[in-house]
């Protein structure tokens, strides 16, 4: 069992992953790899604390596989999330 924890950053909705030091990272490759049930429970506790602190929303465990090509999510939804936004992100709107 290999897993990572994914969520959305509350500030801007960007997909983030739990990093090795409890921080939230935007790069799927930088996510801490959870390899046991105990590690998953610990990661979920960290995610609940971030959820309570209004840092993230919708944390979830994501099954992953590693190969010679690197790490990838096992579901299409999470593979798309890991690949990054499918639309351009705009930080401000302009009036015409």
C-alpha positions as CSV (number, residue, x, y, z in Angstrom):
1,X,0.0,0.0,0.0
2,X,1.4,3.4,-1.1
3,X,-0.6,6.5,-0.5
4,X,-0.4,10.3,-0.3
5,X,-2.8,12.8,1.2
6,X,-4.3,15.3,-1.2
7,X,-6.5,18.3,-0.3
8,X,-7.3,21.8,-1.7
9,X,-5.7,24.9,-0.2
10,X,-8.5,27.0,1.3
11,X,-6.9,30.3,0.3
12,X,-7.1,29.6,-3.5
13,X,-8.4,26.1,-4.1
14,X,-5.1,24.8,-5.5
15,X,-4.5,21.1,-5.1
16,X,-1.9,20.4,-2.4
17,X,-0.3,17.3,-0.9
18,X,1.0,16.6,2.6
19,X,4.8,17.0,2.6
20,X,7.4,15.1,4.6
21,X,7.6,17.8,7.3
22,X,3.8,18.3,7.7
23,X,3.8,21.2,5.2
24,X,1.4,21.4,2.2
25,X,3.2,21.2,-1.1
26,X,1.9,21.7,-4.6
27,X,4.1,19.2,-6.4
28,X,2.8,15.6,-6.4
29,X,6.4,14.3,-6.4
30,X,7.1,16.2,-3.2
31,X,4.2,14.5,-1.3
32,X,5.3,12.3,1.6
33,X,4.7,8.6,0.7
34,X,2.7,6.8,3.3
35,X,3.7,3.2,3.4
36,X,1.8,1.8,6.4
37,X,-1.6,2.0,8.1
38,X,0.2,3.9,11.0
39,X,1.7,6.4,8.6
40,X,-1.8,6.9,7.0
41,X,-3.3,7.5,10.4
42,X,-0.6,10.0,11.4
43,X,-1.0,11.8,8.0
44,X,-4.7,12.0,8.4
45,X,-4.3,13.5,11.9
46,X,-2.0,16.2,10.4
47,X,-4.6,16.8,7.7
48,X,-7.4,17.1,10.3
49,X,-5.3,19.7,12.2
50,X,-4.8,21.7,9.0
51,X,-8.6,21.4,8.2
52,X,-9.4,22.7,11.7
53,X,-7.0,25.6,11.2
54,X,-8.7,26.5,7.9
55,X,-5.6,25.8,5.8
56,X,-7.1,23.0,3.6
57,X,-10.4,21.5,2.7
58,X,-11.4,18.0,1.5
59,X,-8.3,16.0,2.6
60,X,-8.3,12.4,1.2
61,X,-6.0,9.5,0.9
62,X,-4.8,8.8,-2.6
63,X,-3.5,5.4,-3.7
64,X,-0.3,5.6,-5.8
65,X,2.1,3.4,-7.6
66,X,5.8,3.9,-8.3
67,X,7.5,2.8,-11.4
68,X,10.6,3.6,-13.4
69,X,8.6,6.6,-14.8
70,X,7.9,7.9,-11.3
71,X,5.0,8.1,-9.0
72,X,1.4,8.3,-10.3
73,X,-2.1,8.2,-8.8
74,X,-4.1,5.0,-9.5
75,X,-7.4,6.8,-10.3
76,X,-8.0,9.1,-13.3
77,X,-9.4,11.8,-11.0
78,X,-6.3,12.0,-8.9
79,X,-4.0,11.6,-11.9
80,X,-5.6,14.7,-13.4
81,X,-5.3,16.6,-10.1
82,X,-1.6,15.6,-9.8
83,X,-0.9,16.8,-13.4
84,X,-2.1,20.4,-12.4
85,X,-4.9,22.6,-13.4
86,X,-6.6,21.9,-16.8
87,X,-7.5,25.6,-17.2
88,X,-5.4,28.7,-16.8
89,X,-5.5,30.2,-13.3
90,X,-6.2,33.9,-13.1
91,X,-5.5,36.0,-10.0
92,X,-7.5,39.1,-11.0
93,X,-10.3,40.0,-13.3
94,X,-10.3,42.9,-15.7
95,X,-13.3,45.0,-16.5
96,X,-14.0,45.7,-20.2
